[in-house]
């Protein structure tokens, strides 16, 4: 099934990234994604992940749009995440 739908979305199975047909159908994207998959990290299992994700998204957007420096965005995110963490102790 993964291979069948590879034209619209890359497969999640690493074994398919060496499939000749898949590589032929997506000659740039498959090797690039295969390299990226080496660095994937699972999301942390924490009770406040959703709130943390919202904070990170907000601060990253501010940094990417130049409304904050990257250092300031990270400091703000860290401070806000620490506040939420305290609630869950």
Biopython code that builds the backbone (N, CA, C, O; Angstrom):
import numpy as np
from Bio.PDB.StructureBuilder import StructureBuilder

atoms = [
    (1, "UNK", "N", (0.818, -1.197, 0.000)),
    (1, "UNK", "CA", (0.000, 0.000, 0.000)),
    (1, "UNK", "C", (0.864, 1.264, 0.000)),
    (1, "UNK", "O", (0.581, 2.219, -0.723)),
    (2, "UNK", "N", (1.912, 1.257, 0.813)),
    (2, "UNK", "CA", (2.787, 2.422, 0.887)),
    (2, "UNK", "C", (3.356, 2.757, -0.490)),
    (2, "UNK", "O", (3.393, 3.918, -0.897)),
    (3, "UNK", "N", (3.786, 1.742, -1.182)),
    (3, "UNK", "CA", (4.378, 1.953, -2.499)),
    (3, "UNK", "C", (3.334, 2.460, -3.492)),
    (3, "UNK", "O", (3.630, 3.305, -4.337)),
    (4, "UNK", "N", (2.146, 1.953, -3.388)),
    (4, "UNK", "CA", (1.066, 2.337, -4.295)),
    (4, "UNK", "C", (0.782, 3.837, -4.221)),
    (4, "UNK", "O", (0.525, 4.477, -5.241)),
    (5, "UNK", "N", (0.829, 4.390, -3.018)),
    (5, "UNK", "CA", (0.494, 5.789, -2.825)),
    (5, "UNK", "C", (1.723, 6.711, -2.791)),
    (5, "UNK", "O", (1.607, 7.879, -2.421)),
    (6, "UNK", "N", (2.868, 6.204, -3.166)),
    (6, "UNK", "CA", (4.114, 6.979, -3.092)),
    (6, "UNK", "C", (4.127, 8.189, -4.024)),
    (6, "UNK", "O", (4.924, 9.105, -3.823)),
    (7, "UNK", "N", (3.282, 8.212, -5.016)),
    (7, "UNK", "CA", (3.240, 9.371, -5.910)),
    (7, "UNK", "C", (2.703, 10.605, -5.185)),
    (7, "UNK", "O", (3.026, 11.735, -5.549)),
    (8, "UNK", "N", (1.887, 10.383, -4.165)),
    (8, "UNK", "CA", (1.274, 11.490, -3.423)),
    (8, "UNK", "C", (1.906, 11.733, -2.061)),
    (8, "UNK", "O", (1.840, 12.843, -1.534)),
    (9, "UNK", "N", (2.509, 10.715, -1.495)),
    (9, "UNK", "CA", (3.124, 10.837, -0.171)),
    (9, "UNK", "C", (4.198, 9.770, -0.034)),
    (9, "UNK", "O", (3.999, 8.612, -0.403)),
    (10, "UNK", "N", (5.321, 10.175, 0.495)),
    (10, "UNK", "CA", (6.402, 9.200, 0.662)),
    (10, "UNK", "C", (6.018, 8.138, 1.681)),
    (10, "UNK", "O", (5.269, 8.414, 2.618)),
    (11, "UNK", "N", (6.522, 6.941, 1.504)),
    (11, "UNK", "CA", (6.206, 5.861, 2.441)),
    (11, "UNK", "C", (6.892, 6.062, 3.792)),
    (11, "UNK", "O", (7.882, 6.786, 3.904)),
    (12, "UNK", "N", (6.355, 5.416, 4.791)),
    (12, "UNK", "CA", (6.971, 5.492, 6.115)),
    (12, "UNK", "C", (7.943, 4.336, 6.343)),
    (12, "UNK", "O", (8.722, 4.364, 7.296)),
    (13, "UNK", "N", (7.906, 3.332, 5.489)),
    (13, "UNK", "CA", (8.788, 2.175, 5.657)),
    (13, "UNK", "C", (10.136, 2.463, 5.010)),
    (13, "UNK", "O", (10.219, 2.724, 3.809)),
    (14, "UNK", "N", (11.184, 2.414, 5.813)),
    (14, "UNK", "CA", (12.539, 2.688, 5.326)),
    (14, "UNK", "C", (12.935, 1.754, 4.177)),
    (14, "UNK", "O", (13.651, 2.167, 3.265)),
    (15, "UNK", "N", (12.484, 0.523, 4.216)),
    (15, "UNK", "CA", (12.860, -0.443, 3.187)),
    (15, "UNK", "C", (12.437, 0.004, 1.793)),
    (15, "UNK", "O", (13.065, -0.382, 0.807)),
    (16, "UNK", "N", (11.391, 0.804, 1.697)),
    (16, "UNK", "CA", (10.934, 1.265, 0.386)),
    (16, "UNK", "C", (11.813, 2.373, -0.198)),
    (16, "UNK", "O", (11.712, 2.664, -1.390)),
    (17, "UNK", "N", (12.648, 2.977, 0.591)),
    (17, "UNK", "CA", (13.507, 4.037, 0.070)),
    (17, "UNK", "C", (14.620, 3.512, -0.827)),
    (17, "UNK", "O", (15.312, 4.298, -1.473)),
    (18, "UNK", "N", (14.799, 2.214, -0.875)),
    (18, "UNK", "CA", (15.775, 1.629, -1.797)),
    (18, "UNK", "C", (15.089, 0.903, -2.949)),
    (18, "UNK", "O", (15.757, 0.265, -3.763)),
    (19, "UNK", "N", (13.790, 0.992, -3.025)),
    (19, "UNK", "CA", (13.025, 0.349, -4.081)),
    (19, "UNK", "C", (13.268, 1.080, -5.406)),
    (19, "UNK", "O", (13.012, 2.281, -5.500)),
    (20, "UNK", "N", (13.759, 0.373, -6.428)),
    (20, "UNK", "CA", (14.085, 1.016, -7.706)),
    (20, "UNK", "C", (12.899, 1.750, -8.349)),
    (20, "UNK", "O", (13.073, 2.832, -8.910)),
    (21, "UNK", "N", (11.712, 1.174, -8.270)),
    (21, "UNK", "CA", (10.539, 1.821, -8.870)),
    (21, "UNK", "C", (10.197, 3.128, -8.157)),
    (21, "UNK", "O", (9.847, 4.125, -8.788)),
    (22, "UNK", "N", (10.304, 3.100, -6.849)),
    (22, "UNK", "CA", (10.004, 4.297, -6.078)),
    (22, "UNK", "C", (11.039, 5.391, -6.356)),
    (22, "UNK", "O", (10.690, 6.561, -6.511)),
    (23, "UNK", "N", (12.289, 5.006, -6.417)),
    (23, "UNK", "CA", (13.354, 5.969, -6.719)),
    (23, "UNK", "C", (13.151, 6.554, -8.118)),
    (23, "UNK", "O", (13.341, 7.752, -8.329)),
    (24, "UNK", "N", (12.768, 5.708, -9.066)),
    (24, "UNK", "CA", (12.531, 6.180, -10.433)),
    (24, "UNK", "C", (11.365, 7.176, -10.475)),
    (24, "UNK", "O", (11.408, 8.158, -11.215)),
    (25, "UNK", "N", (10.338, 6.917, -9.686)),
    (25, "UNK", "CA", (9.165, 7.803, -9.705)),
    (25, "UNK", "C", (9.405, 9.121, -8.960)),
    (25, "UNK", "O", (8.756, 10.126, -9.249)),
    (26, "UNK", "N", (10.334, 9.112, -8.008)),
    (26, "UNK", "CA", (10.637, 10.304, -7.212)),
    (26, "UNK", "C", (12.155, 10.424, -7.068)),
    (26, "UNK", "O", (12.668, 10.276, -5.958)),
    (27, "UNK", "N", (12.896, 10.688, -8.158)),
    (27, "UNK", "CA", (14.361, 10.620, -8.127)),
    (27, "UNK", "C", (15.042, 11.649, -7.225)),
    (27, "UNK", "O", (16.165, 11.409, -6.780)),
    (28, "UNK", "N", (14.427, 12.743, -6.951)),
    (28, "UNK", "CA", (15.030, 13.749, -6.074)),
    (28, "UNK", "C", (14.521, 13.579, -4.645)),
    (28, "UNK", "O", (15.302, 13.591, -3.694)),
    (29, "UNK", "N", (13.230, 13.425, -4.507)),
    (29, "UNK", "CA", (12.607, 13.402, -3.197)),
    (29, "UNK", "C", (12.958, 12.164, -2.367)),
    (29, "UNK", "O", (13.159, 12.270, -1.157)),
    (30, "UNK", "N", (13.031, 11.011, -2.995)),
    (30, "UNK", "CA", (13.311, 9.778, -2.240)),
    (30, "UNK", "C", (14.691, 9.818, -1.584)),
    (30, "UNK", "O", (14.782, 9.571, -0.381)),
    (31, "UNK", "N", (15.770, 10.116, -2.313)),
    (31, "UNK", "CA", (17.085, 10.174, -1.648)),
    (31, "UNK", "C", (17.155, 11.259, -0.570)),
    (31, "UNK", "O", (17.768, 11.064, 0.480)),
    (32, "UNK", "N", (16.528, 12.390, -0.839)),
    (32, "UNK", "CA", (16.510, 13.468, 0.139)),
    (32, "UNK", "C", (15.781, 13.033, 1.412)),
    (32, "UNK", "O", (16.271, 13.253, 2.519)),
    (33, "UNK", "N", (14.629, 12.425, 1.250)),
    (33, "UNK", "CA", (13.864, 11.962, 2.407)),
    (33, "UNK", "C", (14.577, 10.830, 3.138)),
    (33, "UNK", "O", (14.517, 10.741, 4.364)),
    (34, "UNK", "N", (15.239, 9.981, 2.395)),
    (34, "UNK", "CA", (15.997, 8.892, 3.023)),
    (34, "UNK", "C", (17.067, 9.466, 3.948)),
    (34, "UNK", "O", (17.286, 8.942, 5.040)),
    (35, "UNK", "N", (17.727, 10.525, 3.527)),
    (35, "UNK", "CA", (18.730, 11.179, 4.368)),
    (35, "UNK", "C", (18.072, 11.822, 5.589)),
    (35, "UNK", "O", (18.593, 11.718, 6.700)),
    (36, "UNK", "N", (16.944, 12.478, 5.392)),
    (36, "UNK", "CA", (16.248, 13.134, 6.501)),
    (36, "UNK", "C", (15.778, 12.128, 7.548)),
    (36, "UNK", "O", (15.804, 12.419, 8.744)),
    (37, "UNK", "N", (15.357, 10.969, 7.114)),
    (37, "UNK", "CA", (14.847, 9.956, 8.043)),
    (37, "UNK", "C", (15.892, 9.532, 9.073)),
    (37, "UNK", "O", (15.546, 9.058, 10.155)),
    (38, "UNK", "N", (17.166, 9.701, 8.735)),
    (38, "UNK", "CA", (18.229, 9.330, 9.684)),
    (38, "UNK", "C", (18.178, 10.184, 10.950)),
    (38, "UNK", "O", (18.676, 9.778, 12.000)),
    (39, "UNK", "N", (17.581, 11.356, 10.847)),
    (39, "UNK", "CA", (17.621, 12.308, 11.954)),
    (39, "UNK", "C", (16.281, 12.491, 12.657)),
    (39, "UNK", "O", (16.146, 13.363, 13.515)),
    (40, "UNK", "N", (15.313, 11.696, 12.310)),
    (40, "UNK", "CA", (13.992, 11.813, 12.933)),
    (40, "UNK", "C", (14.069, 11.447, 14.405)),
    (40, "UNK", "O", (14.718, 10.476, 14.793)),
    (41, "UNK", "N", (13.399, 12.239, 15.203)),
    (41, "UNK", "CA", (13.311, 11.983, 16.636)),
    (41, "UNK", "C", (11.836, 11.877, 17.015)),
    (41, "UNK", "O", (11.012, 12.656, 16.535)),
    (42, "UNK", "N", (11.511, 10.934, 17.856)),
    (42, "UNK", "CA", (10.147, 10.839, 18.348)),
    (42, "UNK", "C", (9.850, 12.021, 19.257)),
    (42, "UNK", "O", (10.741, 12.557, 19.916)),
    (43, "UNK", "N", (8.606, 12.410, 19.282)),
    (43, "UNK", "CA", (8.199, 13.489, 20.174)),
    (43, "UNK", "C", (8.324, 12.991, 21.612)),
    (43, "UNK", "O", (8.132, 11.807, 21.891)),
    (44, "UNK", "N", (8.643, 13.901, 22.509)),
    (44, "UNK", "CA", (8.764, 13.472, 23.911)),
    (44, "UNK", "C", (7.407, 13.060, 24.486)),
    (44, "UNK", "O", (6.370, 13.614, 24.122)),
    (45, "UNK", "N", (7.436, 12.104, 25.365)),
    (45, "UNK", "CA", (6.204, 11.655, 26.018)),
    (45, "UNK", "C", (6.096, 12.423, 27.329)),
    (45, "UNK", "O", (6.651, 12.020, 28.351)),
    (46, "UNK", "N", (5.380, 13.520, 27.280)),
    (46, "UNK", "CA", (5.173, 14.356, 28.455)),
    (46, "UNK", "C", (3.711, 14.785, 28.488)),
    (46, "UNK", "O", (3.093, 14.932, 27.434)),
    (47, "UNK", "N", (3.154, 14.984, 29.659)),
    (47, "UNK", "CA", (1.728, 15.330, 29.745)),
    (47, "UNK", "C", (1.409, 16.713, 29.192)),
    (47, "UNK", "O", (0.247, 17.006, 28.912)),
    (48, "UNK", "N", (2.398, 17.555, 29.031)),
    (48, "UNK", "CA", (2.156, 18.906, 28.556)),
    (48, "UNK", "C", (2.734, 19.133, 27.153)),
    (48, "UNK", "O", (3.109, 20.252, 26.802)),
    (49, "UNK", "N", (2.800, 18.068, 26.365)),
    (49, "UNK", "CA", (3.377, 18.182, 25.029)),
    (49, "UNK", "C", (2.593, 19.152, 24.150)),
    (49, "UNK", "O", (3.190, 19.957, 23.436)),
    (50, "UNK", "N", (1.282, 19.087, 24.195)),
    (50, "UNK", "CA", (0.464, 19.939, 23.342)),
    (50, "UNK", "C", (0.737, 21.420, 23.610)),
    (50, "UNK", "O", (0.896, 22.207, 22.677)),
    (51, "UNK", "N", (0.788, 21.790, 24.881)),
    (51, "UNK", "CA", (1.075, 23.183, 25.235)),
    (51, "UNK", "C", (2.488, 23.571, 24.793)),
    (51, "UNK", "O", (2.710, 24.676, 24.299)),
    (52, "UNK", "N", (3.428, 22.663, 24.973)),
    (52, "UNK", "CA", (4.807, 22.909, 24.570)),
    (52, "UNK", "C", (4.896, 23.125, 23.064)),
    (52, "UNK", "O", (5.596, 24.024, 22.599)),
    (53, "UNK", "N", (4.195, 22.310, 22.318)),
    (53, "UNK", "CA", (4.193, 22.431, 20.871)),
    (53, "UNK", "C", (3.630, 23.782, 20.425)),
    (53, "UNK", "O", (4.160, 24.399, 19.501)),
    (54, "UNK", "N", (2.580, 24.233, 21.064)),
    (54, "UNK", "CA", (1.993, 25.538, 20.726)),
    (54, "UNK", "C", (2.982, 26.672, 21.012)),
    (54, "UNK", "O", (3.121, 27.596, 20.212)),
    (55, "UNK", "N", (3.654, 26.597, 22.134)),
    (55, "UNK", "CA", (4.645, 27.619, 22.485)),
    (55, "UNK", "C", (5.773, 27.626, 21.459)),
    (55, "UNK", "O", (6.164, 28.686, 20.971)),
    (56, "UNK", "N", (6.292, 26.453, 21.134)),
    (56, "UNK", "CA", (7.388, 26.368, 20.167)),
    (56, "UNK", "C", (6.953, 26.899, 18.800)),
    (56, "UNK", "O", (7.703, 27.625, 18.147)),
    (57, "UNK", "N", (5.753, 26.541, 18.372)),
    (57, "UNK", "CA", (5.255, 27.025, 17.081)),
    (57, "UNK", "C", (5.164, 28.549, 17.069)),
    (57, "UNK", "O", (5.582, 29.196, 16.109)),
    (58, "UNK", "N", (4.623, 29.106, 18.128)),
    (58, "UNK", "CA", (4.485, 30.564, 18.215)),
    (58, "UNK", "C", (5.850, 31.242, 18.161)),
    (58, "UNK", "O", (6.058, 32.173, 17.383)),
    (59, "UNK", "N", (6.769, 30.774, 18.982)),
    (59, "UNK", "CA", (8.084, 31.411, 19.054)),
    (59, "UNK", "C", (8.906, 31.208, 17.784)),
    (59, "UNK", "O", (9.624, 32.114, 17.360)),
    (60, "UNK", "N", (8.809, 30.040, 17.180)),
    (60, "UNK", "CA", (9.521, 29.806, 15.917)),
    (60, "UNK", "C", (8.982, 30.721, 14.822)),
    (60, "UNK", "O", (9.749, 31.248, 14.017)),
    (61, "UNK", "N", (7.669, 30.909, 14.792)),
    (61, "UNK", "CA", (7.072, 31.806, 13.802)),
    (61, "UNK", "C", (7.571, 33.242, 13.996)),
    (61, "UNK", "O", (7.878, 33.938, 13.028)),
    (62, "UNK", "N", (7.647, 33.671, 15.247)),
    (62, "UNK", "CA", (8.142, 35.025, 15.525)),
    (62, "UNK", "C", (9.595, 35.186, 15.072)),
    (62, "UNK", "O", (9.979, 36.227, 14.539)),
    (63, "UNK", "N", (10.385, 34.154, 15.290)),
    (63, "UNK", "CA", (11.791, 34.213, 14.863)),
    (63, "UNK", "C", (11.903, 34.182, 13.337)),
    (63, "UNK", "O", (12.683, 34.935, 12.755)),
    (64, "UNK", "N", (11.127, 33.315, 12.695)),
    (64, "UNK", "CA", (11.206, 33.200, 11.235)),
    (64, "UNK", "C", (10.714, 34.453, 10.513)),
    (64, "UNK", "O", (11.170, 34.751, 9.409)),
    (65, "UNK", "N", (9.794, 35.181, 11.126)),
    (65, "UNK", "CA", (9.282, 36.403, 10.503)),
    (65, "UNK", "C", (10.072, 37.635, 10.924)),
    (65, "UNK", "O", (9.750, 38.748, 10.510)),
    (66, "UNK", "N", (11.109, 37.447, 11.747)),
    (66, "UNK", "CA", (11.977, 38.542, 12.146)),
    (66, "UNK", "C", (11.417, 39.429, 13.248)),
    (66, "UNK", "O", (11.966, 40.498, 13.516)),
    (67, "UNK", "N", (10.349, 39.009, 13.883)),
    (67, "UNK", "CA", (9.758, 39.805, 14.967)),
    (67, "UNK", "C", (10.513, 39.601, 16.278)),
    (67, "UNK", "O", (10.405, 40.411, 17.199)),
    (68, "UNK", "N", (11.273, 38.520, 16.353)),
    (68, "UNK", "CA", (12.170, 38.247, 17.487)),
    (68, "UNK", "C", (13.445, 37.635, 16.930)),
    (68, "UNK", "O", (13.436, 37.044, 15.850)),
    (69, "UNK", "N", (14.521, 37.775, 17.654)),
    (69, "UNK", "CA", (15.729, 37.060, 17.255)),
    (69, "UNK", "C", (15.543, 35.593, 17.626)),
    (69, "UNK", "O", (14.685, 35.259, 18.444)),
    (70, "UNK", "N", (16.332, 34.733, 17.035)),
    (70, "UNK", "CA", (16.215, 33.311, 17.373)),
    (70, "UNK", "C", (16.567, 33.080, 18.838)),
    (70, "UNK", "O", (15.944, 32.253, 19.503)),
    (71, "UNK", "N", (17.554, 33.798, 19.339)),
    (71, "UNK", "CA", (17.923, 33.662, 20.756)),
    (71, "UNK", "C", (16.769, 34.080, 21.663)),
    (71, "UNK", "O", (16.470, 33.401, 22.645)),
    (72, "UNK", "N", (16.126, 35.191, 21.337)),
    (72, "UNK", "CA", (15.016, 35.661, 22.160)),
    (72, "UNK", "C", (13.837, 34.686, 22.094)),
    (72, "UNK", "O", (13.200, 34.410, 23.110)),
    (73, "UNK", "N", (13.554, 34.176, 20.916)),
    (73, "UNK", "CA", (12.455, 33.223, 20.761)),
    (73, "UNK", "C", (12.694, 31.977, 21.608)),
    (73, "UNK", "O", (11.779, 31.477, 22.262)),
    (74, "UNK", "N", (13.924, 31.483, 21.592)),
    (74, "UNK", "CA", (14.237, 30.290, 22.392)),
    (74, "UNK", "C", (14.158, 30.579, 23.891)),
    (74, "UNK", "O", (13.686, 29.748, 24.666)),
    (75, "UNK", "N", (14.615, 31.744, 24.285)),
    (75, "UNK", "CA", (14.530, 32.123, 25.703)),
    (75, "UNK", "C", (13.069, 32.252, 26.138)),
    (75, "UNK", "O", (12.694, 31.789, 27.216)),
    (76, "UNK", "N", (12.253, 32.878, 25.300)),
    (76, "UNK", "CA", (10.834, 33.009, 25.621)),
    (76, "UNK", "C", (10.152, 31.645, 25.703)),
    (76, "UNK", "O", (9.370, 31.382, 26.616)),
    (77, "UNK", "N", (10.460, 30.787, 24.741)),
    (77, "UNK", "CA", (9.874, 29.449, 24.734)),
    (77, "UNK", "C", (10.281, 28.687, 25.991)),
    (77, "UNK", "O", (9.446, 28.054, 26.638)),
    (78, "UNK", "N", (11.549, 28.747, 26.330)),
    (78, "UNK", "CA", (12.025, 28.045, 27.522)),
    (78, "UNK", "C", (11.315, 28.544, 28.777)),
    (78, "UNK", "O", (10.901, 27.742, 29.614)),
    (79, "UNK", "N", (11.171, 29.849, 28.911)),
    (79, "UNK", "CA", (10.511, 30.413, 30.094)),
    (79, "UNK", "C", (9.054, 29.972, 30.171)),
    (79, "UNK", "O", (8.578, 29.585, 31.238)),
    (80, "UNK", "N", (8.348, 30.027, 29.051)),
    (80, "UNK", "CA", (6.937, 29.628, 29.050)),
    (80, "UNK", "C", (6.767, 28.137, 29.296)),
    (80, "UNK", "O", (5.839, 27.725, 29.993)),
    (81, "UNK", "N", (7.646, 27.330, 28.736)),
    (81, "UNK", "CA", (7.572, 25.877, 28.943)),
    (81, "UNK", "C", (7.881, 25.529, 30.397)),
    (81, "UNK", "O", (7.256, 24.630, 30.960)),
    (82, "UNK", "N", (8.822, 26.219, 31.004)),
    (82, "UNK", "CA", (9.130, 25.998, 32.418)),
    (82, "UNK", "C", (7.908, 26.296, 33.293)),
    (82, "UNK", "O", (7.647, 25.573, 34.254)),
    (83, "UNK", "N", (7.163, 27.351, 32.969)),
    (83, "UNK", "CA", (5.952, 27.686, 33.721)),
    (83, "UNK", "C", (4.930, 26.553, 33.633)),
    (83, "UNK", "O", (4.327, 26.172, 34.636)),
    (84, "UNK", "N", (4.746, 26.028, 32.444)),
    (84, "UNK", "CA", (3.797, 24.918, 32.268)),
    (84, "UNK", "C", (4.296, 23.675, 33.007)),
    (84, "UNK", "O", (3.511, 22.970, 33.641)),
    (85, "UNK", "N", (5.582, 23.412, 32.925)),
    (85, "UNK", "CA", (6.167, 22.261, 33.603)),
    (85, "UNK", "C", (5.902, 22.313, 35.105)),
    (85, "UNK", "O", (5.620, 21.291, 35.731)),
    (86, "UNK", "N", (5.994, 23.491, 35.666)),
    (86, "UNK", "CA", (5.740, 23.656, 37.102)),
    (86, "UNK", "C", (4.320, 23.249, 37.480)),
    (86, "UNK", "O", (4.098, 22.705, 38.562)),
    (87, "UNK", "N", (3.368, 23.506, 36.604)),
    (87, "UNK", "CA", (1.975, 23.135, 36.863)),
    (87, "UNK", "C", (1.789, 21.618, 36.974)),
    (87, "UNK", "O", (0.910, 21.147, 37.696)),
    (88, "UNK", "N", (2.610, 20.870, 36.265)),
    (88, "UNK", "CA", (2.457, 19.418, 36.212)),
    (88, "UNK", "C", (3.284, 18.677, 37.258)),
    (88, "UNK", "O", (3.246, 17.448, 37.319)),
    (89, "UNK", "N", (4.020, 19.402, 38.071)),
    (89, "UNK", "CA", (4.833, 18.729, 39.108)),
    (89, "UNK", "C", (3.967, 18.199, 40.203)),
    (89, "UNK", "O", (4.472, 17.606, 41.156)),
]
sb = StructureBuilder()
sb.init_structure("model")
sb.init_model(0)
sb.init_chain("A")
sb.init_seg("    ")
for serial, (resi, resn, name, xyz) in enumerate(atoms, 1):
    if name == "N":
        sb.init_residue(resn, " ", resi, " ")
    sb.init_atom(name, np.array(xyz, "f"), 0.0, 1.0, " ", f" {name:<3s}", serial, name[0])
structure = sb.get_structure()
